[in-house]
Amino acid sequence: MTLRKELHGLLSMKELSMVPSSFDILGNREKSVAIIDIPDSLKGKKLLIAEALMRKHKSVRSVLMRMSARKGVFRNREYELVAGDPDTEVMHVESGCRFLVDPQTCYFSQRESAERLRIAGKVKKGESIMVFFSGVGPFQVVIAKKSKARKVIGIELNDKAVYYARENARLNRLDSVETVFGDARHESARFHGKCDRVVMPLPESGVEYLQDAALCLKKKGVIHFYCFADEKSEGEMKERALKAVRSLGFGASVSESRKVLPYGPRIWKMRFDIEVKKR
Ligand SMILES: C[S@@+](CC[C@H](N)C(=O)[O-])C[C@H]1O[C@@H](n2cnc3c(N)ncnc32)[C@H](O)[C@@H]1O
């Protein structure tokens, strides 16, 4: 039964047609949080909608309405708690890994789960992996759990996300995972020349950190670089990324370009795998 059916008789037909057909649920069978977009025209009915959602999905203890796009350095959103428990910390399970997360304080996107598995699938036995912008640790944890990496280090600027990343490594019993609190630019310096692979999941401004990532690599290695691009800007973004790495005197080429997720009309979150060779 859809949310619209649950609201039948409570909203007019016109209002019903505007009720969102999809929303995100983060958490597990015991406790979860629903995150929903409610159009301005239905804001007066937000409580009815939230209550219907909680009736339909018994695990949902809190309903958050998105109030802004992702913004700021931490890439969080503003939310309004429409109904339920103000404590929105939940335990989410992805690819057999457990993640404690509070969407109100930290970035987490379950839509990126397949991408995390794809990256884990590329990691070879014994590799040392660096994850810049590591958030609550989903790349670190999935890589450590699904590959035979020797070490998976993360660097993250949001102290709340660092707290969750450390908890998540512990919850999943992963001794190979370490999270450093701070700015990837400064904190990465002590890992120069030590990594086989750097993952860079900050598509808005990751390009500014490409040289820091390249410096973390051993004599050769791979950077998984994310950015936003449309058909027109894809080539430009690729060239910009290669130029940043080559400006250090390193060899660089793109071995894979992938559209990871749609981001807007004809805009994609893209990944370029950049093979780097230090001469
Ligand atoms: C798009 S989120 C990705 C988080 C995580 N990797 C994931 O996939 O869920 C980007 C993260 O980068 C962090 N961040 C932004 N600038 C940073 C910097 N200069 N150094 C370290 N972390 C940074 C933000 O706090 C945020 O948690």
The ligand as an ORCA input file, in Angstrom:
! r2SCAN-3c Opt
* xyz 0 1
  C      29.868     14.097      0.514
  S      30.301     13.745      2.194
  C      30.889     12.072      2.012
  C      30.988     11.366      3.327
  C      31.322      9.855      3.226
  N      32.521      9.627      2.473
  C      30.182      9.095      2.625
  O      30.335      8.596      1.497
  O      29.130      8.996      3.274
  C      31.778     14.686      2.349
  C      32.409     14.687      3.728
  O      33.640     15.412      3.637
  C      33.847     16.126      4.839
  N      34.820     17.183      4.495
  C      34.609     18.316      3.785
  N      35.766     18.988      3.612
  C      36.738     18.259      4.221
  C      38.145     18.414      4.362
  N      38.786     19.466      3.852
  N      38.837     17.458      5.018
  C      38.208     16.375      5.544
  N      36.869     16.171      5.444
  C      36.140     17.104      4.787
  C      32.452     16.592      5.236
  O      32.363     16.867      6.603
  C      31.607     15.364      4.815
  O      31.453     14.475      5.886
*
